[in-house]
Amino acid sequence: MEAQLEVACETEDFEKADDLSGKILESEKTQEEAVRVFTVAEVECDQIAAEMQEVLDLEIEIEEEGAQLLQALTKVPPTDFSHFPCSFWGFSS
C-alpha cells in the first residue's frame, strides 16, 4: 500500500493518496492492537505457567511425603486390630 501511496502522490492523485493513507493508518492501528493483545496474552500465559509449576511442585512434595509415611509405616511392627469395630475402618458389619 505504501508503494501505491507513493505512486498516487507522484501522479498527484490526492484523493487516492488520502484513501491509501487512511488505510495504512488503520492497518497500523490494527497491528498495534494485535501486538497489545498478544502481549497481554503472553503475560497471562506466563502467570498460568508459573501457577501450574507451583501446583506441580506441591504435588511432588505431597507424593514424597506420602512415600516417606509409607516407608515409616513399614518400620512399625504389625498390630492386632481385631479389637476395633469394623465400622472404625469404614466397613459395615
C-alpha positions as CSV (number, residue, x, y, z in Angstrom):
1,M,0.0,0.0,0.0
2,E,2.9,2.4,0.7
3,A,4.2,1.9,-2.8
4,Q,0.7,2.7,-4.1
5,L,0.6,5.8,-1.9
6,E,3.9,6.9,-3.3
7,V,2.6,6.5,-6.9
8,A,-0.6,8.3,-6.1
9,C,1.4,11.2,-4.7
10,E,3.7,11.3,-7.7
11,T,0.8,11.4,-10.1
12,E,-1.0,14.0,-7.9
13,D,-4.0,11.7,-7.3
14,F,-4.6,13.2,-3.9
15,E,-8.0,11.5,-3.4
16,K,-6.4,8.1,-3.8
17,A,-3.4,9.1,-1.7
18,D,-5.7,10.3,1.1
19,D,-7.7,7.0,0.9
20,L,-4.5,4.9,0.9
21,S,-3.1,7.0,3.8
22,G,-6.2,6.3,5.8
23,K,-6.0,2.6,5.1
24,I,-2.3,2.5,6.1
25,L,-3.1,4.3,9.3
26,E,-6.0,1.9,10.1
27,S,-3.7,-1.1,9.3
28,E,-1.0,0.3,11.7
29,K,-3.6,0.8,14.5
30,T,-4.9,-2.8,13.9
31,Q,-1.3,-4.1,14.1
32,E,-0.6,-2.1,17.3
33,E,-3.8,-3.5,18.9
34,A,-2.8,-7.1,17.9
35,V,0.6,-6.6,19.4
36,R,-1.0,-5.2,22.6
37,V,-3.4,-8.2,22.8
38,F,-0.6,-10.6,22.2
39,T,1.5,-9.0,24.9
40,V,-1.4,-9.3,27.4
41,A,-2.0,-12.9,26.4
42,E,1.7,-13.7,26.8
43,V,1.8,-12.2,30.3
44,E,-1.3,-14.2,31.3
45,C,0.2,-17.4,29.8
46,D,3.4,-16.8,31.9
47,Q,1.3,-16.3,35.0
48,I,-0.6,-19.5,34.4
49,A,2.6,-21.4,33.7
50,A,4.0,-20.2,37.0
51,E,0.9,-21.3,38.8
52,M,0.9,-24.7,37.2
53,Q,4.6,-25.1,38.2
54,E,3.6,-24.3,41.8
55,V,0.9,-26.9,41.7
56,L,3.3,-29.5,40.2
57,D,5.9,-28.7,42.8
58,L,3.3,-29.1,45.6
59,E,2.1,-32.4,44.1
60,I,5.6,-33.7,44.0
61,E,6.1,-32.6,47.6
62,I,2.9,-34.4,48.7
63,E,3.9,-37.5,46.9
64,E,7.3,-37.5,48.5
65,E,5.7,-37.0,51.9
66,G,3.3,-39.9,51.3
67,A,6.2,-42.1,50.2
68,Q,8.1,-41.2,53.5
69,L,5.0,-42.0,55.5
70,L,4.6,-45.4,53.8
71,Q,8.3,-46.1,54.4
72,A,7.8,-45.2,58.1
73,L,4.8,-47.5,58.2
74,T,6.9,-50.4,57.0
75,K,9.1,-50.0,60.1
76,V,6.1,-50.1,62.6
77,P,5.6,-53.6,64.0
78,P,2.3,-55.2,63.0
79,T,-0.6,-54.7,65.4
80,D,-3.6,-56.8,66.1
81,F,-6.5,-54.5,65.1
82,S,-9.2,-57.1,65.8
83,H,-10.4,-55.2,68.9
84,F,-11.5,-52.3,66.7
85,P,-15.1,-52.5,65.4
86,C,-15.4,-52.9,61.6
87,S,-17.1,-49.5,61.4
88,F,-13.9,-47.9,62.6
89,W,-12.3,-49.0,59.3
90,G,-15.2,-47.9,57.2
91,F,-16.6,-51.4,56.8
92,S,-20.2,-52.3,57.8
93,S,-20.7,-55.4,59.9
